Amino acid sequence: MASKKKQATVKRSIESAAKKIQRGAEGAASDVAKLSKKDAARAKEAAKKAATKVKERAKKAAAKAKDRAKKEAEKAKAAAKKEAHKAKERAKKDAAKAKEAARDAARKAAKQAEKLAPAPAPAPTYAPSTRTWPAASSPFTPTEVPPAEPASAPTSEPSTSLPSTSLPSTSAPSMSDTIIVLRAQARELKIPGYSRLSKEQLIERISAGR
């Protein structure tokens, strides 16, 4: 902007000088008319030289103004670049500080959450099993139990006492009781399909499972 102003100033100076030269030339022309041809030629040559000198001076002044404007523009560009670099460094430092502050806040929040969190329940403990199993070498041999005796027939004479109910003796289990015991043992040994097996099959599977 300053260079344009200087160029405009130089241009006005040149135009002013040209006008002066023109006026001087016009005055000289009027004087030349009065002078002889020889004096007129000399005056014309002097005016031409003067115009050339003014033009050269104006050209040099314009070149100097252009150089000054260029140097000032380079200085302004370098200053702007330096200022931008400083601003970038400041922004980088501010971002690093903000990041560190965020990390500190996150660590504090995590510690606070750990303090407020309930303590975990202790894991349950189980005592080892003390159950012993019979040796595999001893095969299972179920005891054959005789069937229960039928109940006695009622007498013909009426009795005033309450009728007695005949129940199977606990000391003599029936065939169904034996199968129930075998199925219970098969269930403990985790024999597949034990509920559909017969007595002989249960005995065989239980013996093989032990």
C-alpha positions as CSV (number, residue, x, y, z in Angstrom):
1,M,0.0,0.0,0.0
2,A,2.9,2.4,0.9
3,S,4.7,1.6,-2.4
4,K,1.6,2.5,-4.4
5,K,1.4,5.8,-2.6
6,K,5.0,6.5,-3.3
7,Q,4.7,5.5,-6.9
8,A,1.7,7.9,-7.2
9,T,3.8,10.6,-5.6
10,V,6.6,10.0,-8.1
11,K,4.2,10.1,-10.9
12,R,2.7,13.4,-9.9
13,S,6.3,14.8,-9.5
14,I,7.1,13.6,-13.1
15,E,3.9,15.1,-14.4
16,S,4.5,18.4,-12.6
17,A,8.1,18.5,-13.9
18,A,6.8,17.8,-17.4
19,K,4.3,20.6,-17.2
20,K,7.0,22.9,-16.0
21,I,9.2,21.8,-18.8
22,Q,6.3,22.3,-21.2
23,R,5.6,25.7,-19.9
24,G,9.3,26.5,-20.0
25,A,9.4,25.2,-23.6
26,E,6.4,27.3,-24.6
27,G,8.1,30.3,-23.0
28,A,11.3,29.4,-24.7
29,A,9.4,29.0,-28.0
30,S,8.1,32.4,-27.7
31,D,11.5,33.7,-27.0
32,V,12.9,31.6,-29.8
33,A,10.7,33.4,-32.2
34,K,12.5,36.5,-31.3
35,L,15.9,34.9,-31.5
36,S,17.7,33.8,-34.4
37,K,17.5,30.2,-35.7
38,K,20.8,29.4,-34.1
39,D,19.7,30.5,-30.7
40,A,16.4,28.6,-31.2
41,A,18.3,25.3,-31.9
42,R,20.4,25.8,-28.9
43,A,17.4,26.4,-26.7
44,K,15.6,23.4,-28.1
45,E,18.6,21.1,-27.4
46,A,18.9,22.4,-23.8
47,A,15.2,21.8,-23.2
48,K,15.5,18.2,-24.5
49,K,18.5,17.5,-22.2
50,A,16.6,18.9,-19.3
51,A,13.6,16.7,-20.0
52,T,15.8,13.7,-20.3
53,K,17.5,14.4,-17.0
54,V,14.1,14.8,-15.3
55,K,12.9,11.5,-16.8
56,E,16.0,9.7,-15.6
57,R,15.7,11.1,-12.1
58,A,12.0,10.0,-12.0
59,K,12.9,6.5,-13.2
60,K,15.6,6.1,-10.5
61,A,13.2,7.4,-7.8
62,A,10.5,4.9,-8.9
63,A,13.1,2.0,-8.8
64,K,14.2,3.0,-5.3
65,A,10.6,3.2,-4.1
66,K,9.9,-0.2,-5.5
67,D,12.9,-1.7,-3.8
68,R,11.9,-0.2,-0.5
69,A,8.4,-1.5,-0.8
70,K,9.7,-5.0,-1.6
71,K,12.0,-5.0,1.4
72,E,9.2,-3.8,3.7
73,A,6.9,-6.5,2.3
74,E,9.6,-9.1,3.0
75,K,10.0,-7.8,6.5
76,A,6.3,-7.9,7.2
77,K,6.1,-11.4,5.8
78,A,8.9,-12.6,8.0
79,A,7.3,-11.0,11.1
80,A,4.0,-12.6,10.4
81,K,5.6,-16.0,9.9
82,K,7.5,-15.6,13.2
83,E,4.3,-14.6,15.0
84,A,2.4,-17.5,13.6
85,H,5.2,-19.9,14.7
86,K,5.0,-18.4,18.3
87,A,1.2,-18.8,18.3
88,K,1.5,-22.4,17.2
89,E,4.0,-23.2,19.9
90,R,1.7,-21.5,22.5
91,A,-1.3,-23.5,21.3
92,K,0.8,-26.7,21.5
93,K,1.9,-26.0,25.1
94,D,-1.7,-25.1,26.1
95,A,-3.0,-28.4,24.5
96,A,-0.4,-30.4,26.4
97,K,-1.3,-28.7,29.7
98,A,-5.0,-29.4,29.0
99,K,-4.3,-33.0,28.2
100,E,-2.3,-33.5,31.4
101,A,-5.0,-31.8,33.5
102,A,-7.6,-34.1,31.9
103,R,-5.4,-37.2,32.9
104,D,-5.1,-35.9,36.4
105,A,-8.8,-35.4,36.7
106,A,-9.4,-38.9,35.3
107,R,-7.0,-40.5,37.8
108,K,-8.6,-38.6,40.7
109,A,-12.1,-39.7,39.5
110,A,-10.9,-43.3,39.3
111,K,-9.5,-43.2,42.9
112,Q,-12.7,-41.6,44.2
113,A,-14.7,-44.4,42.4
114,E,-12.5,-47.1,44.0
115,K,-13.1,-45.5,47.4
116,L,-16.9,-45.4,46.9
117,A,-17.2,-48.9,45.3
118,P,-18.4,-51.7,47.7
119,A,-15.9,-54.4,48.7
120,P,-16.3,-57.6,46.7
121,A,-17.9,-60.5,48.5
122,P,-15.5,-63.3,49.5
123,A,-15.6,-66.4,47.4
124,P,-17.4,-69.4,48.9
125,T,-15.2,-72.2,50.2
126,Y,-16.2,-75.8,50.0
127,A,-14.9,-78.5,52.3
128,P,-13.3,-81.5,50.5
129,S,-15.5,-84.5,50.2
130,T,-14.7,-87.3,52.7
131,R,-16.9,-89.9,51.0
132,T,-15.2,-93.2,50.3
133,W,-16.1,-95.6,47.5
134,P,-15.7,-99.4,47.6
135,A,-12.8,-101.0,45.7
136,A,-13.5,-101.9,42.1
137,S,-12.3,-105.4,42.6
138,S,-15.3,-106.3,44.8
139,P,-18.3,-107.1,42.5
140,F,-21.7,-106.1,43.7
141,T,-23.8,-109.2,44.8
142,P,-27.3,-108.3,45.9
143,T,-29.0,-110.3,48.6
144,E,-32.0,-112.3,47.5
145,V,-34.9,-111.6,49.8
146,P,-37.8,-114.1,50.0
147,P,-41.3,-112.8,49.4
148,A,-43.4,-111.8,52.4
149,E,-45.8,-114.4,53.7
150,P,-49.5,-113.7,53.0
151,A,-51.7,-112.5,55.7
152,S,-53.8,-115.0,57.6
153,A,-57.5,-115.5,56.7
154,P,-60.0,-113.8,58.9
155,T,-62.0,-115.9,61.3
156,S,-65.7,-116.5,61.0
157,E,-66.4,-115.2,64.4
158,P,-67.0,-111.4,64.6
159,S,-64.5,-109.5,66.6
160,T,-65.1,-106.3,68.5
161,S,-61.4,-105.2,68.0
162,L,-60.2,-103.1,65.2
163,P,-59.1,-104.9,62.0
164,S,-55.4,-105.3,61.8
165,T,-53.5,-104.2,58.7
166,S,-50.8,-106.5,57.4
167,L,-47.7,-104.5,56.4
168,P,-44.6,-105.8,54.7
169,S,-41.7,-106.4,57.2
170,T,-38.9,-103.9,57.0
171,S,-36.4,-106.7,57.6
172,A,-37.6,-108.5,54.4
173,P,-37.7,-106.1,51.4
174,S,-39.6,-107.1,48.4
175,M,-38.4,-107.3,44.7
176,S,-39.5,-103.7,44.1
177,D,-37.5,-102.5,47.1
178,T,-34.4,-104.2,45.7
179,I,-34.8,-102.6,42.3
180,I,-35.2,-99.2,44.0
181,V,-31.9,-99.7,45.9
182,L,-30.2,-100.8,42.7
183,R,-31.5,-97.7,40.8
184,A,-30.4,-95.4,43.7
185,Q,-26.9,-96.9,43.4
186,A,-27.0,-96.5,39.6
187,R,-28.0,-92.9,39.9
188,E,-25.1,-92.2,42.2
189,L,-22.7,-93.8,39.7
190,K,-24.4,-91.7,36.9
191,I,-25.3,-94.8,34.8
192,P,-27.3,-93.6,31.7
193,G,-30.8,-95.0,31.3
194,Y,-30.8,-96.7,34.7
195,S,-34.6,-96.2,35.1
196,R,-35.3,-98.4,32.1
197,L,-32.9,-101.3,33.0
198,S,-33.9,-104.6,34.6
199,K,-32.6,-106.0,37.8
200,E,-29.9,-108.1,36.1
201,Q,-28.8,-105.2,33.8
202,L,-28.6,-102.9,36.8
203,I,-26.4,-105.4,38.7
204,E,-24.2,-105.8,35.6
205,R,-23.8,-102.1,35.0
206,I,-23.2,-101.3,38.7
207,S,-20.5,-104.0,38.9
208,A,-18.8,-102.6,35.8
209,G,-19.1,-99.0,37.1
210,R,-17.4,-99.8,40.3
